[in-house]
Amino acid sequence: MAVTQEFKFFAADYPDSPGVYLMKNARGRIIYVGKAKRLRRRLASYFQKSSGLTPKTLALVGQVCAVDVLLTGTEKEALLLEEGLIKKHRPRYNVVLKDDKQYVLFRLDRKAEFPRLSVTRKVVRDGSVYFGPFTSGAAARTTWKLLGKVFPLRKCSDHVFRNRVRPCLYHHLHQCLAPCVLNVDRAVYKDMVRRVEMLLSGKSGELLTTLEKRMAEASAAMEYEQAALLRDQIRAVRQTVEGQVAVCHDTRDRDVLGLAASESGLGLGLLFIRQGRLLDEKQFFWPGLTLDEGPEVIQSFVMQFYGAARFIPPMIIVPYEMVEPLVAEVLAERRTGPVRLVLPRTTQEKKLLELARDVARQARQRRDSISARLARALNLPAEPERIECVDASHLGGSDMRVGQVVFEAGRRDREASRLYAFPDLEGTGDDYAALAAWARRRVESGPPWPDLVLIDGGRGQLAAVERALSECVEETCWELVAIAKGPSRRAGELEDVVFRPGRKNPMPLKPGSAELLFLQMVRDTAHRFVLGRQRIARKKTVLQSELTLLPGIGPKTARLLWDRFESLDAMLAADPQAIRALPGIGGKKAELIHAALQKLRATG
């Protein structure tokens, strides 16, 4: 239920212990999340005389209508809880990392008998070594392909490697030695792995010297094929490292954070330095902030950016001394090794910090963001930060689904996508009823609430959602808009029309305008999402029904197989031991299921 009463703070209402506080506005939406070692004292500091508060804090306090607290056992637990709540609710007055995607890394599994160099976005603490990050996935994959052509390491995953019976296409292209089925000299393979690791670790000079010496020896011995291979490797090494600039005399890994303020906000520059070379850089920007919020920005950024699945260097150079020592402790646990957050000490480190500031000065937010354009074009009361788009779909009246995609600050949040099923509407093909049912389910699911709901449809779909919301307590928190396809009924047409509640005529959005193109893109994303998930569900249902026809496989066992292997190919490649690992499956039944799957494989 929306909070409407004016908030009055009484210190006695709050405990003087560690925890997290959540400040809410009149709509019940969380606008700020903070943590404190002593909640009562920290909250009291917000409601003191206004002369001691910054303009940002004054604006925040002016909107607070309720404060909830969550108690924790320690201050460290409060720090971690605060980070999780900020990522979940993305409060308006917190420093929120909007571009928090995982960057591309190279992973080399040194524990494997024949290691594989793969491209990944997640760090798993399994003994593998990681190189990167690369902010450009395309550039990273180009480098990976180049290395694969001259260093023929295996490309296939461990599962495929164990089950392969003949060499793959990479082997015939001379880009893999095919250790999966051929007798490959382990010493030769290990030496090749060492070369790749030297290159990615920044030891390119040492590697080039070694390769040039071996090429000369092979040429003198008239082993021209081997000499040509070494020549190609030398070219690949030079091509890989020529874009990297040496900025440090040592070979340590470090990240550097720099801040720079502008008239419109605060920029942050991040340098990725690996083995003394500047590998990549990244920019971030927060509108309306000043350097006065610098320490808070740095601490919040570090906690959000360096997650458990991200590569964390042993040293991070920051422009302010970290007032919260627990941050380094949390990062050390995530890295499973020491992490130092330090001020620049040497002349070299000070130059790096200034370079990071130069990168931060280049960070600019568009003066006229898409959120501001939408607010003006659609007559919204405020700029929509969170947009949820829904599309109802069915297959000949069956498999009724409503897909929901989410955009935050103009970017899609893939993890927030949802697919809603409505078995009670099976066979009806009623889009209006499905959208109304979605609205009720969405209100029940709770925050974070959308600032704008975009509906794929016309006046009828818009009215169905509006009527459903009028029965719910959160109706004042929803701004609605519907987008209908043009005369030819093809998605993406410039003639698409947009409707708002209480308005008979469509909104006057110009064809080809940024606002209309953005709404079309969001609508098309939701349409692709619901159709894709619907097809996957239909295919899985058909295949599951085929599985239940096999001896020894009933509906329950079929479900276990799908949950474990996720695809029919994985099931067919599984051995009896893998099947026996399923809960409730014994040795005899595993053999029976394996035999039935192999029979299906032979007939299929």
C-alpha positions as CSV (number, residue, x, y, z in Angstrom):
1,M,0.0,0.0,0.0
2,A,1.3,3.5,-0.9
3,V,2.6,5.6,2.0
4,T,1.1,9.0,2.2
5,Q,1.6,10.3,5.7
6,E,4.3,12.8,6.5
7,F,7.2,11.1,8.1
8,K,8.3,12.0,11.7
9,F,11.5,10.6,13.0
10,F,11.7,9.4,16.6
11,A,15.1,8.0,17.6
12,A,13.6,5.7,20.2
13,D,11.8,3.8,17.4
14,Y,15.1,2.4,16.0
15,P,17.7,0.1,17.5
16,D,21.2,1.2,18.2
17,S,22.8,-1.9,16.5
18,P,24.2,-2.8,13.0
19,G,21.9,-3.1,10.1
20,V,20.5,-1.6,6.9
21,Y,17.9,1.1,6.5
22,L,15.6,1.6,3.6
23,M,14.1,5.0,2.9
24,K,10.8,5.1,1.0
25,N,8.9,7.9,-0.7
26,A,5.1,8.6,-0.8
27,R,4.6,5.8,-3.3
28,G,6.2,3.2,-1.1
29,R,9.2,3.0,-3.5
30,I,12.7,2.6,-2.0
31,I,14.7,5.7,-2.8
32,Y,17.8,5.1,-0.7
33,V,19.5,2.2,1.0
34,G,22.2,2.6,3.5
35,K,24.0,0.6,6.2
36,A,25.2,1.6,9.7
37,K,27.1,0.2,12.6
38,R,24.6,2.0,14.8
39,L,21.3,2.5,13.1
40,R,19.8,5.0,15.5
41,R,22.7,7.4,15.4
42,R,23.0,7.2,11.6
43,L,19.3,7.8,11.0
44,A,19.3,10.7,13.5
45,S,22.0,12.4,11.4
46,Y,19.6,12.7,8.5
47,F,16.9,14.6,10.5
48,Q,19.1,17.2,12.1
49,K,19.1,20.9,11.3
50,S,19.2,21.4,7.5
51,S,22.4,23.5,7.7
52,G,24.5,20.4,8.2
53,L,23.2,18.5,5.2
54,T,24.3,18.5,1.6
55,P,21.9,19.5,-1.1
56,K,21.6,15.9,-2.2
57,T,20.7,14.8,1.3
58,L,18.2,17.6,1.7
59,A,16.5,16.5,-1.4
60,L,16.4,12.9,-0.2
61,V,15.1,13.7,3.3
62,G,12.4,15.9,1.7
63,Q,10.9,12.8,0.0
64,V,11.2,10.3,2.8
65,C,7.8,9.1,4.1
66,A,8.9,5.9,5.8
67,V,12.1,4.2,7.0
68,D,12.4,0.4,7.3
69,V,15.3,-1.3,9.0
70,L,16.9,-4.8,8.6
71,L,19.1,-5.9,11.5
72,T,22.3,-7.8,11.0
73,G,24.7,-9.5,13.4
74,T,27.8,-7.5,12.3
75,E,28.7,-4.4,10.3
76,K,30.2,-6.6,7.6
77,E,26.9,-8.4,7.1
78,A,25.2,-5.0,6.8
79,L,27.7,-4.0,4.1
80,L,27.0,-7.1,2.0
81,L,23.2,-6.7,2.5
82,E,23.4,-3.1,1.5
83,E,25.1,-4.0,-1.7
84,G,22.6,-6.7,-2.6
85,L,19.6,-4.4,-1.9
86,I,21.1,-1.6,-4.0
87,K,21.5,-4.0,-7.0
88,K,18.0,-5.3,-6.5
89,H,16.0,-2.0,-6.0
90,R,18.3,0.5,-7.7
91,P,17.3,3.4,-5.5
92,R,17.2,6.8,-7.0
93,Y,19.5,8.5,-4.5
94,N,22.1,5.7,-4.3
95,V,25.2,5.4,-6.5
96,V,23.9,2.7,-8.8
97,L,26.2,0.9,-11.2
98,K,24.0,0.7,-14.3
99,D,26.6,-0.8,-16.6
100,D,27.5,-3.7,-14.3
101,K,27.8,-6.4,-17.0
102,Q,30.6,-8.9,-16.7
103,Y,33.5,-8.2,-19.1
104,V,35.1,-10.8,-21.3
105,L,38.0,-12.8,-19.9
106,F,40.3,-15.6,-21.2
107,R,40.2,-18.7,-19.1
108,L,43.0,-21.3,-19.1
109,D,42.3,-24.5,-17.1
110,R,45.8,-25.6,-16.1
111,K,44.6,-28.5,-14.1
112,A,43.2,-30.3,-17.2
113,E,45.4,-32.9,-19.0
114,F,45.0,-30.9,-22.2
115,P,44.2,-27.4,-21.2
116,R,41.7,-25.3,-23.2
117,L,41.7,-21.5,-23.8
118,S,38.1,-20.3,-23.6
119,V,36.3,-17.0,-23.5
120,T,34.1,-16.4,-20.4
121,R,32.5,-13.6,-18.4
122,K,32.6,-15.3,-15.0
123,V,35.5,-16.2,-12.7
124,V,35.2,-19.6,-11.0
125,R,37.7,-20.3,-8.2
126,D,38.7,-23.7,-9.6
127,G,42.4,-23.3,-10.1
128,S,42.1,-21.9,-13.6
129,V,44.0,-18.7,-14.6
130,Y,42.2,-15.7,-16.1
131,F,43.5,-13.0,-18.4
132,G,41.7,-9.7,-19.0
133,P,39.3,-8.1,-18.8
134,F,38.3,-6.8,-22.2
135,T,35.4,-4.3,-22.4
136,S,35.0,-5.1,-26.1
137,G,33.8,-8.7,-26.6
138,A,34.4,-8.5,-30.3
139,A,38.0,-7.5,-29.9
140,A,38.5,-10.3,-27.3
141,R,37.1,-12.9,-29.7
142,T,39.2,-11.7,-32.6
143,T,42.3,-12.2,-30.4
144,W,41.0,-15.6,-29.4
145,K,40.5,-16.6,-33.0
146,L,44.0,-15.3,-33.9
147,L,45.6,-17.3,-31.1
148,G,43.6,-20.4,-32.1
149,K,45.0,-20.3,-35.6
150,V,48.6,-20.4,-34.6
151,F,48.4,-22.2,-31.2
152,P,46.2,-25.3,-31.9
153,L,44.9,-25.9,-28.5
154,R,41.6,-27.9,-28.2
155,K,38.4,-25.8,-28.6
156,C,35.7,-28.2,-27.3
157,S,34.3,-28.3,-23.8
158,D,35.2,-31.0,-21.3
159,H,31.9,-32.9,-21.9
160,V,32.4,-33.0,-25.6
161,F,36.1,-33.8,-25.2
162,R,35.3,-36.9,-23.2
163,N,32.7,-38.1,-25.6
164,R,34.2,-37.3,-29.0
165,V,34.9,-40.3,-31.3
166,R,36.5,-38.5,-34.3
167,P,38.4,-35.2,-34.9
168,C,36.3,-32.0,-35.4
169,L,36.5,-29.4,-38.1
170,Y,39.1,-27.4,-36.2
171,H,41.6,-30.3,-36.5
172,H,41.1,-30.4,-40.3
173,L,41.7,-26.7,-40.4
174,H,45.0,-27.3,-38.5
175,Q,43.7,-25.3,-35.5
176,C,43.5,-28.2,-33.1
177,L,45.8,-31.2,-32.4
178,A,42.7,-33.3,-31.6
179,P,44.0,-34.7,-28.3
180,C,40.4,-36.0,-27.8
181,V,41.0,-39.0,-30.2
182,L,44.6,-38.8,-31.4
183,N,47.8,-39.7,-29.6
184,V,49.2,-36.2,-28.9
185,D,52.6,-35.7,-27.2
186,R,51.8,-34.2,-23.8
187,A,55.2,-32.4,-23.6
188,V,54.6,-30.7,-27.0
189,Y,51.1,-29.6,-25.9
190,K,52.3,-28.4,-22.5
191,D,55.0,-26.3,-24.2
192,M,52.3,-24.7,-26.5
193,V,50.2,-23.9,-23.4
194,R,53.2,-22.3,-21.8
195,R,53.7,-20.0,-24.8
196,V,50.0,-18.9,-24.8
197,E,50.2,-18.2,-21.0
198,M,53.4,-16.2,-21.5
199,L,51.8,-14.1,-24.2
200,L,48.6,-13.4,-22.2
201,S,50.7,-12.7,-19.0
202,G,52.5,-9.9,-20.7
203,K,55.8,-11.7,-21.2
204,S,55.7,-11.1,-25.0
205,G,59.4,-10.0,-25.2
206,E,60.7,-13.2,-23.6
207,L,58.3,-15.3,-25.8
208,L,59.4,-13.5,-29.0
209,T,63.1,-14.1,-28.2
210,T,62.4,-17.8,-27.6
211,L,60.3,-18.2,-30.8
212,E,62.9,-16.4,-33.0
213,K,65.7,-18.6,-31.7
214,R,63.7,-21.7,-32.4
215,M,62.7,-20.5,-35.8
216,A,66.4,-19.9,-36.7
217,E,67.3,-23.4,-35.4
218,A,64.5,-25.0,-37.4
219,S,65.6,-23.1,-40.6
220,A,69.2,-24.1,-40.1
221,A,68.1,-27.8,-39.8
222,M,66.0,-27.4,-43.0
223,E,62.8,-28.1,-41.0
224,Y,61.0,-25.5,-43.1
225,E,57.5,-26.5,-42.0
226,Q,58.3,-26.0,-38.4
227,A,60.1,-22.7,-39.2
228,A,57.0,-21.5,-41.0
229,L,54.8,-22.4,-38.0
230,L,57.1,-20.5,-35.6
231,R,57.1,-17.5,-38.0
232,D,53.3,-17.4,-37.9
233,Q,53.4,-17.6,-34.1
234,I,55.8,-14.6,-34.0
235,R,53.4,-12.6,-36.2
236,A,50.5,-13.5,-34.0
237,V,52.3,-12.4,-30.9
238,R,53.3,-9.1,-32.3
239,Q,49.8,-8.4,-33.6
240,T,48.3,-9.3,-30.3
241,V,50.5,-7.0,-28.2
242,E,51.0,-4.1,-30.6
243,G,47.9,-2.3,-29.3
244,Q,48.9,-2.5,-25.6
245,V,50.9,0.4,-24.1
246,A,53.5,-0.1,-21.4
247,V,52.6,2.3,-18.6
248,C,54.4,0.6,-15.6
249,H,58.0,-0.5,-15.1
250,D,56.9,-3.5,-13.0
251,T,54.7,-6.4,-14.2
252,R,52.0,-6.3,-11.5
253,D,48.2,-6.3,-12.2
254,R,46.3,-3.3,-10.9
255,D,43.2,-1.2,-11.6
256,V,43.1,2.6,-11.3
257,L,40.0,4.6,-10.4
258,G,39.8,8.4,-11.2
259,L,37.0,10.9,-10.7
260,A,36.3,14.1,-12.6
261,A,33.3,16.5,-12.1
262,S,31.5,18.4,-14.8
263,E,28.5,20.8,-14.8
264,S,26.1,17.9,-15.4
265,G,27.5,15.3,-13.0
266,L,30.4,13.1,-11.9
267,G,32.5,10.9,-14.2
268,L,34.6,7.9,-13.2
269,G,37.5,6.5,-15.3
270,L,38.7,2.9,-14.8
271,L,42.0,1.6,-16.2
272,F,42.8,-2.1,-16.5
273,I,46.6,-2.6,-16.2
274,R,47.9,-6.1,-16.7
275,Q,51.5,-7.0,-16.4
276,G,52.5,-3.3,-16.6
277,R,50.5,-2.7,-19.8
278,L,47.3,-0.7,-20.3
279,L,44.9,-3.4,-21.5
280,D,41.6,-1.4,-21.6
281,E,39.6,1.4,-20.0
282,K,36.0,2.1,-19.1
283,Q,33.9,5.2,-18.3
284,F,31.0,5.7,-16.0
285,F,28.8,8.7,-15.3
286,W,26.3,9.8,-12.6
287,P,24.2,13.0,-13.2
288,G,23.8,15.5,-10.5
289,L,26.7,14.4,-8.3
290,T,29.7,16.4,-7.3
291,L,33.2,15.7,-5.9
292,D,31.7,16.1,-2.4
293,E,30.1,12.6,-2.9
294,G,33.4,11.2,-4.2
295,P,34.3,8.9,-1.3
296,E,30.8,7.5,-1.3
297,V,30.9,7.0,-5.1
298,I,34.2,5.1,-4.9
299,Q,33.1,2.8,-2.1
300,S,29.8,2.0,-3.6
301,F,31.4,1.5,-7.1
302,V,34.0,-0.9,-5.7
303,M,31.5,-3.0,-3.9
304,Q,29.1,-3.3,-6.9
305,F,31.7,-3.6,-9.6
306,Y,34.1,-6.2,-8.1
307,G,31.6,-9.0,-7.6
308,A,32.5,-12.6,-6.8
309,A,32.3,-13.6,-10.5
310,R,34.6,-10.8,-11.7
311,F,38.4,-10.7,-12.0
312,I,39.7,-8.8,-9.1
313,P,43.4,-7.6,-9.2
314,P,45.6,-7.6,-6.1
315,M,45.8,-3.8,-6.1
316,I,43.3,-1.1,-6.8
317,I,44.5,2.5,-6.8
318,V,41.8,4.9,-5.6
319,P,41.7,8.7,-5.3
320,Y,40.5,8.7,-1.6
321,E,41.6,6.8,1.4
322,M,39.0,4.1,2.0
323,V,37.1,5.0,5.2
324,E,35.6,1.6,5.3
325,P,38.3,-1.1,5.9
326,L,35.7,-3.9,5.5
327,V,35.6,-3.2,1.8
328,A,39.1,-4.6,1.2
329,E,38.2,-7.6,3.5
330,V,35.2,-8.4,1.4
331,L,37.1,-8.1,-1.9
332,A,39.9,-10.4,-0.5
333,E,37.3,-13.0,0.3
334,R,35.8,-12.8,-3.2
335,R,39.3,-13.0,-4.8
336,T,40.5,-15.7,-2.3
337,G,43.7,-13.6,-2.0
338,P,44.8,-10.3,-0.6
339,V,43.5,-7.1,-2.1
340,R,44.9,-3.6,-1.4
341,L,43.0,-0.4,-1.9
342,V,45.7,2.3,-1.9
343,L,46.3,5.9,-2.6
344,P,48.9,6.6,-5.4
345,R,52.4,6.8,-3.8
346,T,55.0,6.8,-6.6
347,T,55.2,9.3,-9.4
348,Q,54.2,6.6,-11.8
349,E,51.1,5.8,-9.8
350,K,50.2,9.4,-9.6
351,K,50.5,9.7,-13.4
352,L,48.2,6.7,-13.7
353,L,45.6,8.3,-11.5
354,E,45.7,11.5,-13.6
355,L,45.3,9.3,-16.7
356,A,42.2,7.8,-15.1
357,R,40.9,11.3,-14.4
358,D,41.4,12.2,-18.1
359,V,39.2,9.1,-19.0
360,A,36.6,10.3,-16.4
361,R,36.5,13.7,-18.0
362,Q,35.5,12.2,-21.3
363,A,32.5,10.5,-19.6
364,R,29.4,12.5,-20.5
365,Q,25.7,11.7,-20.1
366,R,23.6,12.7,-23.0
367,R,22.0,16.0,-22.2
368,D,18.6,14.8,-23.5
369,S,18.4,11.2,-22.4
370,I,15.7,8.8,-23.8
371,S,14.0,8.9,-20.4
372,A,13.6,12.7,-20.6
373,R,12.3,12.4,-24.2
374,L,9.7,9.8,-23.2
375,A,8.6,11.9,-20.3
376,R,7.9,14.9,-22.6
377,A,6.4,12.9,-25.5
378,L,4.1,10.8,-23.3
379,N,3.2,13.5,-20.8
380,L,4.6,11.5,-17.9
381,P,4.9,13.0,-14.4
382,A,8.5,12.0,-14.1
383,E,11.3,10.5,-16.2
384,P,10.7,6.7,-16.3
385,E,13.8,5.0,-14.9
386,R,12.3,1.4,-15.0
387,I,10.2,0.4,-18.0
388,E,8.4,-3.0,-18.1
389,C,7.1,-4.2,-21.4
390,V,4.5,-7.0,-21.7
391,D,3.3,-9.1,-24.6
392,A,0.6,-11.8,-24.6
393,S,1.1,-14.7,-27.0
394,H,-0.5,-18.1,-27.6
395,L,-0.3,-20.9,-30.2
396,G,-3.7,-21.4,-31.7
397,G,-5.3,-20.6,-28.4
398,S,-3.1,-23.0,-26.4
399,D,0.1,-22.3,-24.4
400,M,-1.1,-18.8,-23.3
401,R,1.9,-16.9,-22.0
402,V,2.7,-13.3,-21.1
403,G,6.3,-12.2,-21.5
404,Q,7.8,-9.4,-19.5
405,V,11.1,-7.6,-20.2
406,V,12.6,-4.8,-18.2
407,F,14.7,-1.8,-19.2
408,E,16.6,0.3,-16.7
409,A,17.9,3.7,-17.7
410,G,17.5,2.7,-21.4
411,R,19.3,-0.6,-21.0
412,R,17.8,-4.1,-20.9
413,D,18.0,-6.0,-17.6
414,R,18.0,-9.5,-18.9
415,E,17.9,-11.1,-15.4
416,A,14.6,-9.3,-14.7
417,S,12.8,-11.0,-17.7
418,R,9.8,-13.1,-16.7
419,L,7.4,-15.5,-18.4
420,Y,3.9,-15.9,-16.9
421,A,1.8,-18.9,-17.7
422,F,-2.0,-19.0,-17.2
423,P,-3.3,-22.6,-17.3
424,D,-6.9,-21.4,-16.5
425,L,-6.9,-19.5,-19.9
426,E,-5.8,-22.6,-21.9
427,G,-7.7,-22.8,-25.1
428,T,-9.3,-19.3,-24.9
429,G,-6.7,-17.3,-26.9
430,D,-7.9,-14.3,-24.9
431,D,-5.1,-11.7,-24.9
432,Y,-7.2,-9.2,-22.8
433,A,-7.8,-11.7,-20.0
434,A,-4.1,-12.8,-20.0
435,L,-2.9,-9.2,-19.7
436,A,-5.4,-8.5,-16.9
437,A,-4.2,-11.6,-15.1
438,W,-0.6,-10.5,-15.6
439,A,-1.4,-7.1,-14.0
440,R,-2.8,-8.8,-10.9
441,R,0.1,-11.2,-10.7
442,R,2.6,-8.4,-11.1
443,V,1.1,-6.4,-8.2
444,E,1.3,-9.5,-6.0
445,S,5.0,-10.0,-6.8
446,G,5.8,-6.6,-5.2
447,P,8.6,-4.1,-5.8
448,P,10.6,-2.9,-7.6
449,W,7.7,-1.1,-9.2
450,P,7.9,0.1,-12.8
451,D,7.8,3.8,-13.7
452,L,6.2,2.9,-17.0
453,V,4.4,-0.2,-18.3
454,L,4.5,-0.6,-22.1
455,I,1.9,-2.9,-23.5
456,D,2.1,-4.6,-26.9
457,G,-1.4,-3.9,-28.3
458,G,-4.0,-1.2,-28.8
459,R,-6.8,0.4,-26.9
460,G,-8.3,-2.9,-25.9
461,Q,-5.2,-4.3,-24.3
462,L,-4.5,-1.0,-22.6
463,A,-8.0,-0.9,-21.1
464,A,-7.7,-4.5,-19.9
465,V,-4.6,-3.7,-17.9
466,E,-6.0,-0.4,-16.6
467,R,-9.2,-2.1,-15.3
468,A,-7.2,-4.8,-13.6
469,L,-5.0,-2.3,-11.9
470,S,-7.9,-0.2,-10.7
471,E,-8.8,-3.2,-8.5
472,C,-5.3,-3.2,-6.9
473,V,-3.9,-1.0,-4.2
474,E,-0.9,0.1,-6.2
475,E,-2.7,1.6,-9.1
476,T,-1.2,5.1,-8.5
477,C,2.3,3.7,-9.1
478,W,1.7,2.7,-12.7
479,E,2.0,4.8,-15.8
480,L,0.6,2.9,-18.8
481,V,1.2,3.2,-22.6
482,A,0.3,0.8,-25.4
483,I,1.9,0.5,-28.8
484,A,0.0,-1.0,-31.7
485,K,1.4,-2.2,-35.0
486,G,0.9,-0.2,-38.2
487,P,-1.5,-0.9,-41.1
488,S,0.5,-3.9,-42.4
489,R,0.8,-5.4,-38.9
490,R,4.5,-5.7,-39.2
491,A,6.7,-4.9,-36.1
492,G,9.0,-2.0,-36.4
493,E,6.9,0.1,-38.9
494,L,7.2,3.8,-38.6
495,E,3.4,4.0,-38.7
496,D,3.1,2.3,-35.3
497,V,0.7,4.2,-33.0
498,V,0.9,4.8,-29.3
499,F,-2.0,5.2,-26.8
500,R,-2.3,6.5,-23.3
501,P,-5.2,6.1,-20.8
502,G,-7.9,8.7,-20.9
503,R,-7.0,9.8,-24.4
504,K,-9.1,9.0,-27.5
505,N,-6.5,9.8,-30.1
506,P,-3.0,8.3,-30.4
507,M,0.0,10.3,-28.9
508,P,1.6,12.7,-31.5
509,L,4.9,10.8,-31.8
510,K,6.7,11.6,-35.1
511,P,7.6,8.7,-37.3
512,G,11.3,7.9,-37.0
513,S,11.6,9.9,-33.7
514,A,14.0,8.6,-31.0
515,E,11.0,8.1,-28.6
516,L,9.0,6.0,-31.1
517,L,12.0,4.0,-32.2
518,F,12.9,3.2,-28.6
519,L,9.3,2.1,-27.8
520,Q,9.4,-0.1,-30.9
521,M,12.7,-1.6,-29.9
522,V,11.4,-2.4,-26.4
523,R,8.2,-3.9,-27.8
524,D,10.1,-6.1,-30.3
525,T,12.4,-7.3,-27.6
526,A,9.4,-8.4,-25.5
527,H,7.8,-10.1,-28.6
528,R,11.0,-12.0,-29.4
529,F,11.4,-13.1,-25.7
530,V,7.9,-14.5,-25.3
531,L,7.9,-16.3,-28.7
532,G,11.4,-17.8,-28.0
533,R,10.5,-19.0,-24.6
534,Q,7.2,-20.4,-25.9
535,R,8.9,-22.4,-28.6
536,I,11.4,-23.8,-26.1
537,A,8.6,-24.8,-23.8
538,R,6.6,-26.5,-26.7
539,K,9.7,-28.4,-27.9
540,K,10.6,-29.5,-24.4
541,T,7.0,-30.7,-23.9
542,V,7.1,-32.7,-27.1
543,L,10.5,-34.2,-26.4
544,Q,9.5,-35.0,-22.8
545,S,6.4,-36.9,-24.1
546,E,8.7,-38.9,-26.4
547,L,10.9,-39.8,-23.5
548,T,8.0,-41.2,-21.5
549,L,7.4,-43.7,-24.3
550,L,10.8,-45.3,-23.6
551,P,11.0,-48.2,-21.2
552,G,12.0,-47.2,-17.7
553,I,11.2,-43.5,-18.2
554,G,8.1,-42.1,-16.7
555,P,7.1,-38.4,-16.3
556,K,9.1,-38.1,-13.0
557,T,12.2,-39.6,-14.5
558,A,11.8,-37.5,-17.7
559,R,11.6,-34.4,-15.5
560,L,14.8,-35.4,-13.7
561,L,16.6,-35.9,-17.0
562,W,15.6,-32.5,-18.3
563,D,16.6,-30.8,-15.1
564,R,20.0,-32.4,-15.1
565,F,21.0,-32.4,-18.8
566,E,18.9,-29.6,-20.2
567,S,19.1,-30.9,-23.8
568,L,18.4,-34.2,-25.6
569,D,21.9,-34.3,-27.1
570,A,23.3,-34.1,-23.5
571,M,21.1,-37.0,-22.4
572,L,22.1,-39.2,-25.4
573,A,25.8,-38.5,-24.6
574,A,25.5,-39.3,-20.9
575,D,27.0,-42.5,-19.5
576,P,25.3,-44.8,-17.0
577,Q,27.3,-43.2,-14.1
578,A,26.0,-39.7,-14.9
579,I,22.4,-41.1,-15.0
580,R,22.9,-43.0,-11.8
581,A,23.9,-39.7,-10.1
582,L,20.2,-38.5,-10.4
583,P,18.2,-38.7,-7.2
584,G,16.3,-42.0,-6.8
585,I,18.0,-43.7,-9.8
586,G,19.8,-47.0,-9.0
587,G,22.4,-48.9,-11.0
588,K,20.0,-51.2,-12.8
589,K,17.6,-48.4,-13.7
590,A,20.5,-46.3,-14.9
591,E,21.5,-49.1,-17.2
592,L,18.0,-49.5,-18.4
593,I,17.6,-45.8,-19.1
594,H,21.0,-45.6,-20.8
595,A,20.0,-48.5,-23.1
596,A,16.7,-46.9,-24.0
597,L,18.5,-43.6,-24.8
598,Q,21.0,-45.3,-27.0
599,K,18.2,-47.1,-28.8
600,L,16.6,-43.7,-29.4
601,R,19.9,-42.3,-30.6
602,A,20.3,-45.2,-33.1
603,T,16.8,-44.8,-34.5
604,G,16.9,-41.0,-34.5
